[in-house]
Amino acid sequence: MLPLLREPTFSEKWLPPLTSIIGFLELLKDTTVLDDHQQELVDSATTSAKNLSFLVNDILDFTRLDSGNFMLDPKQVNIYICLESVIDIVHLKAEQAGLVLVLLVERKVPAMVVVDSGRLSQVLLNLLGNSVKFTSSGTVLLQVLCCGDGLRFDVQDTGIGFSVDQAAQLFEPFQQADKSITRKYGGTGLGLAICTRVVTLMGGMLEASSAGIGKGSLFHFTIPLSHSHELTVTPNEGPSNSAGESVVSSTISAVPYSFPVPDVSMTTYLKLTELHVAVIDNHPERLCSTVELVGAFGCHVLPFDSANAFMIESPAVSIVLYLPESNQNEQLSHVLHSIRQVMKNHIEDDTEKITVLCQMGDTELIQPHLQMKDDLLVLPLKSRQLLRCLTSNEPISPIMALRNSRPNDGNIQRSDVYILLADDVLLNRRLVCAKLNQLGYPNVDDTKNGRECVEKLLSFPPDHYHLILMDVAMPVMDGREATRMIRESLTHSKVPIVGLTAHVQGAEHQECLDSGMDLVLTKPIETTELQNAIFRYVSTH
């Protein structure tokens, strides 16, 4: 029996053509030599299309809130995955603006909470998006803290700030703090009005403060959590996973300490508690963020604001997480060698491991300086990714794995990269293929749904395709189901899969990651964003 087809929602009907319009306008701008007047016309059309997209989304949400037809759907979720999905969406725009985007989760924050993750993500995306838009330099920080029986969320930036008089208008619909802001930055004036109503429905109150014009801003709210009794686990007892191993499991209650990744064997947990890890980063908030995440896994962690400080103290550590300073690329090999020598002074069995952290665009510069057992992780750092890094003696980065498996080949030519695309909309397939061709990737096979994608993949040897670009909402078989089938394959399960979705809510992204996707991009996809995604999983030149 054929499954009943769900009637498309209004947003699913208007989003595909609008994202195609935005995509083709950007492609026109990138591929055609335009004079100044033509460039201005294309830029104006692109801006108008994007503003229309934001406006319709905001009006739909505001209308539902205003009419009372807006229901929360609280479920048990991993707060780390929810927050990391939000950061993933905002990270590229922050990087392009020259900003440092930081997620700082207090290590005693419970991993598993009961919350409407989609609406929480919607609020955080709006607040972070505003901070990135109104900040020309410095840092945008999302901090999560335990606060009584709930969690407090702070979004802080070093942007334009606001006065006391302007603060009174911030949360009013169709209002912005200053009329000149609308002219300079755009926006509907609905975002904060929607946020404050959603936060109120969740049992909190959205508040804002600023030291004044040009002195940054802080938006914060606290929401209560559902509780159950604390689960205590000792080395000799605890629940078991499917393999019969004792596990450390986070519960849905707000406990003083919680492990970031559920269903971890006791053997792994005890191994983590014995690890001594150093984190080297010259950015204070980002350093604190990584230290808190490593500490949440139970490791002994030491922070250093420079490689020199690490070498002077010469600590006994087996793992170093190192984010090089921007001016250190030429000396990176020497710095890594010095760090490695310090580690060897305390380790006799040659098990030291250096993991370099970097932005997506820096992988090609850093990779030649690394040894076979070193690792290379692209920011923003993920909790599951870090867990694999801490517990594996081998590099977990797809880029390093590819390099080590083909040591004589080095980086592969872009013309030798094979990409598989799945999208049910013909215009979307044409647009993505055109952007890939523009970037120098001519070998793209496109399919119309998830089933065709899986069949195409399995018809070739496991190492034929370097990357899959998978639309989420497709007929016959959607992208999540197709991804699950690929991950269950005995031969083709390792190919990186990047999801493509028109939905900006974190809940959609989390479901995609849960299905086995490695990364999720939000349509319309910018050319730079697409290139960075390929850089993350395929080492090219």
N, C-alpha and C positions, 0 to 999 in steps of 0.2 A: 504494500500500500504506500502511495506517495505521501510524504509528510505535508501537512497543511502549511501553505505559505503565509507568513505574517504580512499584513498590510503595512507598507512603508509609512513611517511617520512623516510629518510635514518637513522636519529638518532633513530627513534622508532624501526627500525629493528635491529640495532647493540647494543643498550643499554641494552635490557633485558638479552641477554646471557652474556654480560660482567658483569653486576651487579650480576648475579647469580654466575659467576666464583669467583668474589671478596667475595661474601657472604659465599660460601661453603669453600673457603680457610680459612676465618676467623673462621668459625664453626669448621673446622678440627683442627685449632690451639687451639681452646678453649676446645675441647672435647677429644683430643687425647694426651697421654703422649709422647712427642717427645724428642729425644736427641738433643744436641746442634746443630749438623749438620742438622738434619731434620727441626728443628725450623728455622734455617737460610734459608733453601730452601723454606719453606712455606712463610716466611717473604718476601723473594726476589720475589716470584711469586705474592704475594699480592701487593707489591709496584709497580711491573711492570704493573699489570692489572690496578691499579689506575692511573698510569702515562699515560697509553695508553688511558684511558677514558678522562683525561684532555687534552691530545694532540689532539685527534680527534675533541673534542668540539672546542678547540682553533683554529685549522686549518680550520674547517668549517666556523667559524665566520670570521676569518682573510681573507679567500678566498672571502667570500661575500663582505666584506668591500673593498678588493683590486680590485674586479671586478665592483664595483659600484652597485651591486644587493643587497643593504642593505637599507631598507626603515624604517624610523621612523613611529610609529603609536601613535601619541599623543592623549590621552583621558583624560577626567575629572576623577581624582582619589583622594582618601583620602590619603594625604601624610603620615599621621601617620600609617595607615595600611600597606602602601608600605614599610616604614622604619622598622616597627616592624616585618614584614615578613623576611626582610633581617637579622635582628638581631637574629631572631629565628633560621635561618639556621646556623649562625656562632657561636651561643652561646655555644653549647655543646663542640666544639673543644677548645674554649677559656677557658671554665670551666675545661676541662681535662688538659689543659696546666697550670692551676693555675693562669690564668689572669682574671682581672676584665674588662668585656666588658660593655661599657656605651653608651646609646643613649641619647643625650642631644639636645632637640629641643627648640629653643627660643620660649617663649610663644606667641609672636606676629606673628609667622609663620602661614600663612593661611593653614587651613586644606585641603581645596579642591583646587587643582591646575590642570592645563592642561599640561601633560607630558607623554612621553612614559615610563610608569612605569617599563616595562620589561627591557628596555635598561638601565634605571637609576639603577635598581636593579642589573643588570649585572656588571655595573661599581663599585658599592659600594661593592658587594660581592667579586669582585676581589681585591679591595683595602683592605678591612677588612681581607680577607683571607691571603693576604701577611703580614699584620701587625701581625696577630696571629702567622703565621709561623715563622716570623723573630723576635719575642719577647719572651724572656725566662721568664721574670717576670715583674710585674707592670700592666699597664692599656692600653687598646685599646679604643679609644674614637671616636665615630661618632657624630659630632656636625653639626647642621643645623641652619643657621642664615638668616635673611632677609638682602639682600644686594642690595640697589637701587630698581630696578624693577625686581629683580630675587631672587633666593635662592643660598646661598653659602654652599657647603658641604665640611667639613673638616674631614679627617681621620688621627688621630694622635696616635702615639704609643711611648713606651719607649724601643724600640728594638735596633737592631744593627746599625741603621743609615747608612749614606754613606758619602763619601768625595765629594769635589767639582768636582774632575776628574771623579768619578764614576757617578755623576749626569748626565753628558752629554750622557751616554749610556742607561739610564733607560728606555727611551721610544722607543728605536730601536728594531725592530723585531728580535727574536732569540738571544737577547743579555741579559745578566745580569750584574749587577754592578761589579761582581768579579767572575772569573771562579770557585773559590773555593765554591761559594754560590751554584752553580748547583750541585756540588758533595755532599755538606752537606745537602742542603734543597730540591733538585730536582726542577722541574718546566720546562716549555717549553720555557720561555723567550718571549712568545707572549702576556701574559696577559696585561701588561701595554701598549703595542703597540695597542692592541684592544681598551683598555679604552680610550686612548688619541684620537683615531679616532672617537669613539662613542660620546665622550664629544664634539668634534669639530662639529659633525653633529647636536648636540643639541644646538649649538650656544655658547659654552663655550670653555675654555682652561684648560687642566689639568696641574697643576704645582706641583713641589715637592721641599722640603727644608729639611735640616738637619744641626744640630750644629756640626756634625762630626761623625766619627766612634764610635759606642757604645753610642750615645747620642740621639737615637730615630729619628723619621721622621714625616713629615707632608705632606700629599697629599691633594690638595684642588682644587676645580673648582666652578665656578658660572655659572648658566644657567638662561636665561630669562624666564619669565612666561607670559602666555596670561592674558589679563586683561579685566575686565568689571567694571561697576561702583560699588562702595561699597554699600552693603545692610545694612541699619540701622534698628535696632529692638529696640523698647521700651517696657516697661512692659504692655502698653495698645494697642500695635499694632504689626503686624508682620504676615508673612504667616502662613497658617494652615497646619497641617498634616492630615492624613486620618481620624483621630478621631475628627477633628474640633478644636483641641487645637492650640493656638498660639505657634509657634516654633521659636527657635534660629537657624538660618541656615547659615553655612559658604558658601561663594560664591567662584567662581573660580578666583577672582582677588586678588592681593596681598594687603590685608588690614592690618592695624596696629595690629589688634587683631582678632583672629578667634577661634571659639569653636572647640575642637578636634573631636567631634562626631556629625555629622549632624542630623537633624530631632529630636531635643530634645524639649519637651514641655516647654513653658514659665514657668509653675509651677515648673518643675524640675530645670530649670535654676535659677530661683529666690531662690529656696531652696539652691542651691549650693553656691550662692553668700553670703548666711548668715552663711555658715559653717566655723568654725575655726578648722584648721587641723595642727597637729604637725608632722614633719618628723624627725626621729632619725636614723642616719647612720654615721658611723665613716669614710666612704670613701668620700672624698670631691667631686669628679666628680659625683659619683652616687647620693649623697645627692642633689647636684644641679640639676641633671636630674629629680629626683622625685619632687622636689620643683617646677620646671618649669612646669611639667605636671599637678600637682595639681593646680598651679596658672592659667594655661590655662583654667581650668574649672571655673574660677571666684572665687575660694575659698580664704579665708584669710589663708595664710600658714606661719608657723614658722619653720625654720630649726634648728636642734640640732645635734652636732657631737657625743653626748653620752647620755645614759639614765640619768647619774648623772647631766649633764647640764640641761636636761629637768626638773628634780626634784628640782634642785636649783632654777630655774626661776619660776617654778610652774605656767605655763600659763593656761588660761581658754580656753580649747579646748574640743571638743566633740569627735574627731576622732584622733587617733595616728597611724601612719604608722611606724613600727619599724623593722629595720633589725638588729638582735642581732650580737654582735661581736662573733668571732669563739670560744673564750674562755669562753663564758657566758652560755653555755648549761646547766651546772649543777646548776647554780644560776638563770636560766631563770624564774622559777615560782616566786621566790622572786622579781626579777626585774619587771615582769609584774604586780605583786601585788602592788608594790610601784608606778608604773605608774598609775595604776587604782585608787589608793587612791588620787593621785594628781588631777586626773580628777574629782573624786567625790566631792572634795572640792569646785568645781565651778558648779556642775550639780546636780540638786535636783530630776530629774525625771528618773534616772537610765537608761539614753540613751547613756552612753559612750560606745565607741567601739574601740577595739584594733585590728589592722590588722598586723600580723607578715609577713614579707617578707623573703623568703629563697631560697636557691638553691634546685633543684629537689631532690638531694640525702639526704637532711636534714629534709624532712617532717616527717619521722618516729621519729626522735629525738625530734622535736619541738612539735608535736601534743599533747603528754601527758600533756604538761604544759599549754594548752589553756583551757579556760572556754567555755561553750556552745555558748555564743554569740560572742566570738572572731572569727576572720577570719585568714586564712592562704593562702597567695598567693605566687605562685612560680615565681621566676624571669626567664626571663625578664618580667617586668611589661607591660601590654597592656593598651591602653587608654580606650577601651570599658570595659575592666575588672575593671579598676579603677573607671570608672563612676558608674558601678553597685555597687561597694563596697561603694562608697561615698553616694549613694542614697538609700541603703537598710539597714534596721535595723537587718536583718538576715545575717548569713554567706553565701557568694556566692560560696565559694570553694567547688567543688564536694567532696573532702576528708572530709571536716568538715560536709557537709550535710549528707554524709553516716554515719559518726560517731554519729551525733546527732539523726539520724533516727533509729539507732540501738545502743542505749547507753549501753546496757548490753552485747553486742557482742564484742566491741572493734574492733581491726583490724581482718580482715578475713584471713583464711589460703589461700595460693596461690593455693592449690589444690581445693579450693571452688570457684575460680574465673572462669567465663565462658566468653570466647572471641570469637567473630564472625569475620572471615577473608573473604575478597572478593578480588580475583586476578585472571585474566584470564590465567596467565602463570603457568603451573603445577610446574615447577622448583621453581618459586617464592613462591608458596604456601608451598611446601615441606621445603624450606629454612626457612620461617618465623615460620612454625610449629616446626621445629627442634630447632630454637633459643628459642621459647617460652617454649618448653619442657625442654631445658637446664636450663632455668631460674626458672623452677618449676611450670609452668602453663600447665597442661596436657589437660585441657578441651577447645579445640579449634575446632570449626566447620568452615569448609572452603567452600566457594562458588565460582563460576566461573565468575560471573558478578553482576552488581548492582541489577538487577531484582531478581535473586536468593537470594541475600543478604537480600533484603527487605522482600521477602516472608518468608525466614527462620526466620527473626527477629519477624515478626508478628504472626508466628505460635506458639510462646512461650509467657508466661506472660511478662508484661512490665519490671519486675525486674530480668528477667532470665539472660540476658547478661550484664556484667559489662562494656564492651568496644567493639567497632567495629574498626577493622583495614581495611581501605577502599582504594584499589588501585584507581587511578584517571582515567587512560585510559583503558577502557574495552569495549568489544563489547556488543550488545544488549541494555545495559544501563550503562553509565559511572558512576564513583563514585560521581560526583557532582550532577547529576540528582537523583541518589539513596539517597544521603544525603538530598536533598530538600524534597523528598517524606517522609523520616523518620521524618524530622523536622515538616512537616505538619500533621503528625499522631496525633490523639487525645489521644493515649494511650502510644506510644513508643518514643515520641519526645525528651526525656531527656537523652537518653543513649549517653555517650561521643563517638565521632567519630574522629579517627586519620587518616588523609589522607596519602597515600604513593605514591610518584611520582618520576620519574627519571629525571624530569626537575628541574634545579637549579634556574631558573629565578624567581624573586619575583612576576611577573605578574601571573604566574601559581599558586603560593601559595596564592595570594590575591583572585583569583577566587574561590579557594577551601574554604577559610575562608568565603567568601561571600555566598557560598552555604550552610553554616551551620556547616562545620567541625570545631572542636575545636583546632586542631593542625595539622601541615603538616610536615612529615618527608621525607627527600630526600634519594632515593636509591643510592648506597647500604646502608642499614640500619645497623649500628653497634649494637652489643648486648647491650652495655651500654646505647645507645640512646633509644633502645626499652624499656629497663627496666625503664629508667627515665620517658618515656612517660606513662607507666603504673602507676608508682608512683604518677604521677600528678593527676590521676583520680580515682585510686583505692588504698585504704589503706589496705596494706597487711603486714603479718609478716611470 
